[in-house]
């Protein structure tokens, strides 16, 4: 995975690694998409589509842990 490679490149104590520690958002997305597939199969495709649209919109919300460093760069 790209994030794992970047975390190893930056080191364990870097701001980047601290910001991306854990993949909660990814796991939630996979679970909701799996649930949407099951919901679609049992006969509610519109609800499944709505769940998938909501998770896609969730990925447009920026990660505020990235880029909010309180130090200045030269």
N, C-alpha and C positions, 0 to 999 in steps of 0.2 A: 504494500500500500504506500502511496506517495507520502502521506503524513508520517508514517513510521520511518521512512528513509530520511525525510527532512529532520525529524526529531533526532535521529542518530547522527546526522551531519552537524547539527547545531550543539549537541551535547545535552546531557541530562539536566543541567541546571540553567539552561537558557530560557529566556522569556518565551520563545516560540514553543519549546517543549512544555513549559508550564501551562501555556494557553491551550494547547491541544491534548493535554493529558486526559485520557479517557475518551471514549467514542460514544457517549450517551446518545447524542443526537442521531448518529448512524444506527444504533441499535433500536431506538424508538421508531425510526423510519422503516427499518426492516420488519419490525413487528406489526406496524400499522399497515404496511403493504401486504403482508401475509394475511392479516385479518380482512383486508379489503378483498383479496382474492377469494377467501372463503365466503364472505358476505355476498359477493357477486355470484358465486356458484349456487348459493341457496336461494337466489331469486331476487336480490336487491341491488342491481347494478348501479342505480343512481346513487345510492348511499355509498357504495364502494368507490365510485368516481369522486364523490365529494371528499371522502377520506384521503384519497390520493392527491387531490388538488390542494387540500389543506396542508398535507405534509410537504408538497412542493413549495407552497408559499412560505412554509417555515424555514426552508433553506435560503430564502432571500433575506431573512433577518440577519443582520451582520453580527459577527462574534465580537462583542465589545471587549473581550479579553485581549484581542489582537490589536495592536496599534495604539493602545492607551498607556504607553510607557510614560512615566513621569520624569524621565531624564531627557536631556537634549543630546542630539548627536552632532558631532562637528561637521 
